[in-house]
Amino acid sequence: MKQDQQIVYTNNEIKIKNTYVMLTKSKIGSGSFGEIYNGYNINTNEKLAFKLELSSSKSRQLAQEYKILKALQGYSKK
């Protein structure tokens, strides 16, 4: 087990800030811009998806996707 101050790595999962767990053996998919894994919130058991992007990627997409998702959070259909 490898441990960081906020991240704990095991064979099957990565625990983040003792709140989130990414299941490293449960890949949902992958594409040109990254890989997506299943996970969950430890406190609420809410299912989550984690998207990873290589830091060496020439086309960085996660920051742009984050901005779009934040903008859409306040949007509701009428």
Backbone as a ProteinNet text record, in pm:
[ID]
protein_1_A
[PRIMARY]
MKQDQQIVYTNNEIKIKNTYVMLTKSKIGSGSFGEIYNGYNINTNEKLAFKLELSSSKSRQLAQEYKILKALQGYSKK
[TERTIARY]
84	0	89.1	64.9	136.9	47.7	106.9	25	80.8	-8.7	18.3	-60	-44.6	-120.9	-271.3	-315.1	-456.7	-502.6	-410.8	-444.8	-381.6	-461.3	-412.1	-434.3	-326.2	-331.1	-327.6	-418	-411.3	-417.3	-422	-423.9	-549.7	-663.2	-790.2	-856.7	-802.5	-870.2	-774.3	-822	-751.9	-849.7	-812.6	-897.5	-846.9	-939.4	-903.5	-967.5	-883.8	-927.4	-1023.3	-1007.3	-1090.5	-1239.9	-1275.8	-1415	-1454.5	-1364.7	-1395.5	-1309.1	-1365.6	-1290.9	-1307.2	-1194.6	-1194.8	-1154.8	-1237.2	-1212.1	-1126.7	-999.1	-903.6	-921.4	-993.3	-1017.1	-1155.5	-1221.1	-1356.2	-1361.7	-1289.7	-1285.8	-1417	-1477	-1600.3	-1566.9	-1461.6	-1423.1	-1299.9	-1258.5	-1142.5	-1155.9	-1083.5	-1087.1	-961.5	-968.1	-852.3	-804.8	-897.5	-863	-852.3	-870.7	-855	-926.3	-929	-993.8	-1094.2	-1205.2	-1310.9	-1329	-1334.3	-1346.4	-1467.2	-1523.6	-1629.5	-1570.2	-1655.3	-1615.5	-1737.2	-1712.6	-1823.4	-1776.3	-1874	-1850.2	-1861.6	-1759	-1757.4	-1869.2	-1898.1	-1995.7	-2140.2	-2169.2	-2307.9	-2335.2	-2230	-2237.7	-2288.7	-2287.5	-2328.4	-2228.5	-2280.4	-2194.5	-2136.5	-2010	-1938.8	-1860.3	-1822.2	-1731	-1610.6	-1492.7	-1369	-1305.4	-1273.4	-1206.3	-1062.4	-971.5	-828.8	-773.2	-684.6	-619	-469.1	-390.8	-245.4	-194.8	-105.8	-49.5	35.9	80.6	161.9	77.1	-54.6	-144.7	-126.5	-115.4	-98.8	-227.2	-340.7	-470	-538.1	-520.4	-575.4	-723.4	-809.9	-953.8	-1025.1	-971.1	-1043.1	-1078.8	-989.8	-1018.7	-1136.4	-1139.2	-1249.7	-1380.5	-1374.9	-1494.3	-1548.1	-1459.2	-1499.7	-1577.4	-1526.3	-1593.1	-1732.7	-1745	-1875.2	-1972.8	-1927.1	-2014.6	-2058.3	-1968.7	-2005.8	-2111.1	-2097.4	-2195.4	-2330.8	-2330.6	-2455.5	-2524.6	-2453.5	-2513.5	-2631.7	-2623.3	-2729.5	-2840.3	-2823.7	-2920.1	-3031.7	-3156.8	-3268.1	-3363	-3414.9	-3509	-3641.5	-3704	-3835.9	-3940.8
-117.4	0	124.5	213.1	339	447.8	538.3	638.2	778.2	869.8	1012	1076.4	1204.7	1269.3	1260	1273.7	1276.1	1156.1	1073.4	964.1	833.9	726.2	594.8	500.8	435.8	343.1	200.2	114.9	-28.4	-97.1	-228.5	-302.4	-276.8	-256.9	-247.1	-110.2	-18.3	110.2	221	342.1	461.4	538.9	561.3	635.3	779.7	874.9	1015.8	1092.4	1157.7	1239.9	1165.1	1035.2	950.2	971.5	1013.9	1038.8	965.5	958.9	900.2	778.2	680.8	562	542.9	532.6	499.6	353.2	273.9	131.2	109.2	83	77.1	-45	-145.5	-264.4	-258.8	-142.1	-127.2	-11.5	-29.8	75	74.6	193.8	209.3	220.1	294	311.8	397.4	417.7	502.2	558.4	665.1	728.5	808.2	899.1	979.9	1069.7	1108.8	1207.7	1153.5	1024.4	972.5	841.2	801	678.1	711.1	634.7	658.7	532	551.3	440.7	460	347.8	350.7	386.7	440.4	471.1	504.8	549.5	586.6	679.7	745.6	831.4	741.7	737.9	651.3	687.4	816	861.7	839.5	855	846.2	722.1	651.8	536.3	574.4	702.8	750.3	700.3	646.9	600.4	720.6	709.4	816.4	760.4	848.2	813.5	907.1	852.1	929.6	929.2	1046.6	1056.4	1097.5	1021.8	1050.7	1091.7	1187.7	1236	1236.2	1187	1187.5	1331.3	1355.6	1490.1	1525.9	1425.2	1450.5	1470.4	1465.1	1479.5	1615.5	1616.2	1741.5	1823.4	1756.5	1824.1	1806.7	1901.6	1892.9	1929.7	1836.5	1855.3	1868.2	1812.6	1807.7	1945.4	2039.5	2173.7	2236.6	2219.2	2272.3	2200	2068.7	1992.2	2034.1	2059.4	2104.5	2236.3	2330.2	2459.5	2442.8	2356.1	2333	2268.1	2168	2101.5	2196.1	2280.3	2378.8	2474.6	2518	2608.5	2539.7	2410.6	2336.7	2302.6	2304.6	2269.8	2360.4	2485.4	2578.9	2582	2509.8	2510.2	2411.4	2451.1	2356	2382	2273.1	2286.6	2339.7	2421.1	2475	2422.6
0	0	0	-93.7	-103	-43.4	35.8	102.3	83.2	55.7	42.9	157	182.1	288	264.1	141.2	109.4	27.3	-17.9	-107.9	-58.8	-56.4	-17.2	-134.9	-180.7	-293.3	-242.1	-290.6	-265.7	-401.8	-403.3	-530.4	-612.1	-546.9	-617.9	-613.2	-533.3	-519.4	-480.1	-501.3	-456.2	-369.6	-243.2	-150.8	-146.2	-166.2	-174.9	-59.5	19.9	133.5	226	236.2	322.3	297.2	174.5	138.4	11.1	-84	-214.2	-240.4	-310.8	-349.5	-499.9	-569.9	-711.4	-724.3	-791.4	-807.3	-931.1	-911	-1021.4	-1111.1	-1065	-1147.7	-1211.9	-1204.9	-1257.8	-1357.6	-1468.8	-1571.6	-1649.9	-1662.5	-1740.1	-1888	-1917.6	-2056.7	-2069.2	-2193.1	-2219.8	-2359.8	-2382.5	-2513.2	-2536.1	-2629.4	-2665.2	-2551.2	-2464.1	-2362.5	-2221.7	-2201	-2066.1	-2043.4	-1916.5	-1874.7	-1765.5	-1760.4	-1662.8	-1579.7	-1446.5	-1352.8	-1262.1	-1217.1	-1116	-981.1	-895.7	-760.1	-677.1	-555.2	-467.5	-356.7	-294.7	-179.3	-56.3	27.4	145	241.5	257.4	355.8	313.4	184.4	136.8	52.7	14.3	-75.4	-215.1	-247.1	-379.7	-483.6	-594.9	-702.6	-776.5	-815.6	-884.5	-1002	-1090.7	-1198.7	-1188.7	-1204.4	-1199.7	-1337.6	-1387.7	-1516.7	-1492.9	-1549.6	-1536.6	-1672	-1668.2	-1789.1	-1762.5	-1854.5	-1836.7	-1827.3	-1733.6	-1719.7	-1841.1	-1914.7	-2033.7	-2159.3	-2143.4	-2257.9	-2324.4	-2456.4	-2530.1	-2529.4	-2529.9	-2533.6	-2398.7	-2308.3	-2173.4	-2176.2	-2141	-2150.9	-2016.5	-1909.4	-1782.7	-1727.5	-1737.1	-1685.3	-1760.4	-1891.5	-1971.7	-1939.1	-1924.5	-1889.9	-1753.7	-1658.8	-1525.8	-1535	-1612.2	-1627.3	-1687.1	-1785.8	-1849.2	-1750.4	-1677.2	-1580.4	-1469	-1421.5	-1318.7	-1371.8	-1496.4	-1556.4	-1571	-1603.4	-1621.9	-1490.2	-1380.2	-1250	-1216.8	-1251.2	-1219.2	-1322	-1432	-1540.5	-1512.8	-1536.1	-1525.3	-1642.1	-1699.1	-1811	-1759.3	-1840.1	-1801.9	-1892
[MASK]
++++++++++++++++++++++++++++++++++++++++++++++++++++++++++++++++++++++++++++++

